[in-house]
């Protein structure tokens, strides 16, 4: 071993043993990191999908507030009732969608 060279280990093997089995050691460590990355990626994808669904709910409930807010602004009573009915329909759809989402209680 060269002077001033640090002694390194690879999965518990000293430098000399690690260099003779170096490729296997590096490949094993790379495979372990790749497996961990795959698990982390799948968890991130699941969390992203759940977040996208909740953003959809936010947009739906904001549209409910919009329709309820403009319901009294028209001169026709029929249009006012139609806006309230549309807001109620979107509200019910949003609640139905929300009930299908994963929930944590407690």
C-alpha positions in Angstrom: 0.0 0.0 0.0 1.4 3.4 -0.9 2.6 5.7 1.8 0.0 8.2 3.0 -2.8 6.1 1.5 -5.8 5.8 3.7 -7.0 2.4 4.7 -10.5 2.0 3.3 -13.0 -0.7 3.7 -15.7 -2.0 1.5 -18.4 -3.9 3.4 -16.0 -4.7 6.2 -13.1 -5.8 3.9 -9.8 -4.2 4.3 -8.3 -2.5 1.2 -6.3 -5.5 -0.1 -9.3 -7.8 0.1 -11.6 -5.2 -1.2 -9.5 -4.6 -4.3 -9.4 -8.3 -5.2 -13.1 -8.4 -4.8 -13.6 -4.8 -5.7 -16.0 -5.1 -8.6 -18.3 -7.4 -6.7 -18.3 -5.2 -3.7 -19.0 -2.0 -5.7 -21.7 -3.8 -7.6 -23.3 -5.1 -4.5 -23.3 -1.7 -2.9 -24.7 -0.1 -6.1 -27.5 -2.7 -6.2 -28.4 -2.0 -2.6 -28.5 1.8 -3.3 -30.5 1.2 -6.5 -33.1 -0.9 -4.6 -33.4 1.8 -1.9 -33.8 4.4 -4.7 -36.6 2.4 -6.3 -38.5 2.1 -3.0 -38.1 5.8 -2.3 -39.2 6.6 -5.9 -42.4 4.5 -5.6 -43.2 6.2 -2.3 -42.7 9.6 -3.8 -44.9 8.7 -6.8 -47.7 7.6 -4.5 -47.5 10.8 -2.4 -47.5 12.9 -5.6 -50.7 11.2 -6.8 -52.4 11.8 -3.5 -51.3 15.4 -3.5 -52.7 15.9 -7.0 -56.1 14.5 -5.9 -56.2 16.9 -3.0 -55.4 19.8 -5.3 -58.3 18.7 -7.5 -60.6 18.9 -4.4 -59.4 22.4 -3.6 -60.3 23.5 -7.1 -63.7 21.9 -6.9 -64.5 23.4 -3.5 -63.3 26.8 -4.7 -65.7 26.6 -7.7 -68.5 25.8 -5.2 -67.7 29.1 -3.4 -67.7 30.9 -6.8 -71.1 29.6 -7.9 -72.6 30.3 -4.4 -71.1 33.8 -4.5 -72.5 34.8 -7.9 -75.9 33.2 -7.3 -77.4 36.4 -6.0 -75.9 38.7 -8.6 -78.2 38.0 -11.6 -81.5 39.8 -12.3 -83.2 36.5 -13.1 -84.3 34.4 -10.2 -84.0 31.3 -12.4 -80.3 31.9 -13.1 -79.7 32.5 -9.4 -81.3 29.1 -8.6 -79.4 27.4 -11.4 -76.1 28.8 -10.0 -76.9 27.5 -6.5 -77.9 24.1 -7.9 -74.7 23.9 -9.9 -72.7 24.8 -6.8 -74.6 22.2 -4.8 -73.9 19.6 -7.5 -70.2 20.4 -7.5 -70.2 20.3 -3.7 -71.7 16.8 -3.7 -69.3 15.6 -6.3 -66.3 16.9 -4.3 -67.6 15.2 -1.1 -68.1 12.0 -3.0 -64.6 12.2 -4.4 -63.1 13.0 -1.0 -64.7 9.9 0.5 -62.7 7.7 -1.8 -59.4 9.2 -0.7 -57.2 7.5 1.9 -57.8 8.9 5.3 -55.9 8.6 8.6 -57.9 8.8 11.8 -56.3 9.4 15.1 
